Amino acid sequence: MPEGENDAAVRRVGSERSDNPPSPPTAVACCANPPYALWRAFLLFVTLLLCAPAAHAGATIRAHLSPTGEVAPGTPVKLVVDVLTDEFFTGAPVFPGLAVPGAIVAPVSDDSSHLNETINGKPWFGISRSYLITPQTGGELAIPALEITAKVGAGAAAVKLRTAPLTLHVKVVQRPAGAENAVGTTQLTLKQSLDRKLDGLKQGDSFTRRIEIDVDGVQAMLLPAPDFPPVKGLAIYPVAPVVEDIKGERGVFIGGRRVDAITYVAQQPGDYSLPAFSMQWWDTRANQLRTAQVPALHFSVAANPGYKPAFDIAAEQSQPKAARHVRINLRRVLEVGALVVVAGFLAWWLLPPLLRASKSLQGRLAQRRAQRAQSEQAYFDKLQHADSTQRVSAFYQWLDRLPGERKPASLEEVVQRAGDVQLGGQARDWLAGYYGKSHDRSADGKGAARPVPAWASALRKTASAGRRRNKASLAPLNP
């Protein structure tokens, strides 16, 4: 891949734009071949439009792939997007969704990194977030441009920044028949564990078999579930699987893990065997199909005379009974039949409205839970429990949830509604200090949560009081 294809170019508006656009075609050329001249002018316009800087005054954006170069199918690649400003953000940058044909894209992570850089002798501050792309096919995968919305500077309007389109080069590997859908990775391990020894089992005893799949560089959601076939004489109770991505320091993606478990209850005595489990995977380093396997389990279950299954048939029903004459009471049959008819009619009449009422109640409860999760109180609680790496992002998200504010919210507008200039100054000083070079990150503690500054709680109360005053001062619509 050409060097620098996936590097993000820092683009600025204003001074970097050319003041001397290319000269138009000469009059002779236009007259000699008008269609050619129009086509040339159109191409020139499109070129200037595509080459225009993707940044605004005071803000810029860049994007790159990590790792760079050609990767094997199934290898996760990060699309890192950095949003930078030489001032400060007054609203959280909004990252859109991303779709790449031929790849699985995980949503943008909530974990953000804060940037402090010097560009052309000038300090810049910003936020970095990443998308995780897992290619499924070989060839060149086109990653479209992303449009990020951000608010920069005091009282500034929202600006839109666009990244440059990128190309992900994926190695084309010819796999043998039967290996097309195998998980591609550099390392895959399969583990089996039991919660107890299988010696001395009796009827009614239970044990749990766990199978764990660990894989490097592959998302956990791409790992297949093992098959647990039923075994006659054993009752089976599946356990909800654990599917999780493994991350290292600073949220760096390492691989995936899937743990499946099933509990067996011995209901009949005898000798049993649980089959082995194997999984094929493609070694991307050696370009070879490999198989990971855990062994089968063999055990015996002894009889337990005192054992009685939870759903056993009554003993008297299994014993022979003396023959007897059956006498049918016609009146009793009619009474039972009438009761069945009445019960059926009531069910036909009452069941639909009851189902509608239940569905409506469930919808209202779900709507109330969703509203509570998106409420200002919920985001203020999130701000209170955020650690040092998430504090600024949580603050912006809380601003967006303040009632009556536009989204994304502006700190200046919130302060103006609150009517407290001193609190606004404290908030701006806190933001400037957090992004400034003088900010001591070690004082925050790595990943430790700290109390919300006092001015944040005061700003919340003052903003609410300001909104109530503004609402009370509004003139009636129909005097």
SULDA-V277232 format. One record per run of one state. SS is the DSSP state (H for helix, E for strand, C for the rest). FROM is the first residue (numbers start at 1). TO is the last residue. Records with the same first field share a line. If there is no record, write none. Layout:
SS=FROM-TO, FROM-TO
This chain:
C=1-26, 33-33, 51-55, 57-58, 67-70, 72-75, 86-88, 95-102, 107-112, 120-121, 136-138, 144-146, 153-157, 163-165, 171-182, 186-187, 195-200, 203-205, 217-219, 223-233, 248-248, 252-252, 267-269, 275-276, 284-287, 295-296, 303-314, 319-329, 374-375, 386-386, 388-390, 401-410, 419-420, 436-440, 444-448, 450-453, 474-479
H=27-32, 34-50, 220-222, 249-251, 315-318, 330-373, 376-385, 391-400, 411-418, 421-435, 441-443, 454-473
E=56-56, 59-66, 71-71, 76-85, 89-94, 103-106, 113-119, 122-135, 139-143, 147-152, 158-162, 166-170, 183-185, 188-194, 201-202, 206-216, 234-247, 253-266, 270-274, 277-283, 288-294, 297-302, 387-387, 449-449
